[in-house]
Amino acid sequence: GARLSSNDSNQRVVSGMRPTGRLHLGHLHGVLNNWVRLQHEYECFFFVADYHALTTNYEHSENIDQFTFDTVVDWLAAGVNPGAATIFVQSKVPEHAELHLMLSMITPNSWLERVPSYKDQQQKLKDRDLATYGFLGYPLLQAADILIYRAGRVPVGADQVAHVELTREVARRFNHIYGREPGFEEQAEAAVKKMGKKAAKLYVSFRREYLERGDAEALERARALLSEQQNLSIGDTERLFGYLEGGGRIILPEPQSLLSEQAKMPGLDGEKMSKSYNNIIALREEPGVVEAKIRTMQTDPARVRLTDPGEPGNCPVFALHQVYSNQEVLDWSAAGCRAGSIGCIDCKQPLIDSINVEQDLIRNRAQQFEEDADLVHAVIQEGSEKARIIARETMEDVKEAVGISYRQ
């Protein structure tokens, strides 16, 4: 089939979310709005990471299917579009697990023990027995999730950059071990000659500048030059991408982090919004429930009576205004609070209205999916099949490179 070259991989984005139940406004502002924007700029793969749910919650797996369904409905309601992005479920694409197995053969244990979240999570989740093989390997399964699509970009918050870094190291190691086909140098030299005199000369000089002087700009320019070549086969192009860095053919391109501005979404108590803090407004929450939750929110403790002046910086309600309100409302709220001229109930009203307008849109989008489960199953089925075609292709290349694609 038509293989993806290293250059196209920069147009490919992959991101997943564990199925933990209904999503909330923190997911909407932290992740989903970003996905909705990315789906029009890149070729996007968004998946429910149900295998990953087992890495920390293996004893409570009875909800995973229902949670997977709810998660996909929430994505669709937030505006993730199956016509623009590939939406699927991890376990329906067994190649994720297969690549994970292959990568586990070459990944040193020490690399996994060094991943910051490994120690962190073990401290945090002391009540669970996380001394499992799967828990140790979950950043590697994450690497397989990314590499199986040869995705060039991974949207992450700052806390996940270490995982993308590990993915890069694993890809580099894999390419180094298995990309050294017999006669690699000769084949690369022959490919250079197919480029035409002028391009070949440029390629050779850029490569030299990079290998001898570590000139990163020369590397970028050489890559750009390769991307423009019309008459090279994909195999030759990959050889020349690999040859640039002195290694072998690139089988699994190294992804980059796509650092998204993670909106810090405050919860009802001013802490970060999170199910475990019990301070959330869920997606598709009824208007009456939203109103009740906002009305009972704590405000600045200094304001006992209406006329007491308050400090917006100490008030969780003001933190929510900063996400939802325009400058005019923010100024009105801050001034009225400091002067003791508007009551907390009045201050909360525009917030209730803004959140309910947003929720309204989401509830309307969700309605057809809530009423017709088959529609959701069809989205998952189609997306998983689409993802699988690409994943299978990568797996074939990987097995062939390793030397276990047995053919008689």
Secondary structure, DSSP 8 states (H G I E B T S, - for coil): -----HHHHTTEEEEEE---SS-BHHHIIIIIHHHHHHTTTSEEEEEE-HHHHHHHHTT--TTHHHHHHHHHHHHHHHT--TTTEEEEEGGG-THHHHHHHHHHTT--HHHHHTSHHHHHHHHHTTTS---SHHHHTHHHHHHHHHHTTT-SEEEE-GGGHHHHHHHHHHHHHHHHHHS--TTHHHHHHHHHHTT-HHHHHHHHHHHHHHHHH--HHHHHHHHHHHHH-SSS-HHHHHHHHHHHTTS---SS---EEEE------B-TTSSB--GGGT---BTT--HHHHHHHHHT----TT-SSTTS---GGG-HHHHHHHHH--HHHHHHHHHHHHHT-S-HHHHHHHHHHHHHHHHHHHHHHHHHHHH-HHHHHHHHHHHHHHHHHHHHHHHHHHHHHHT-----
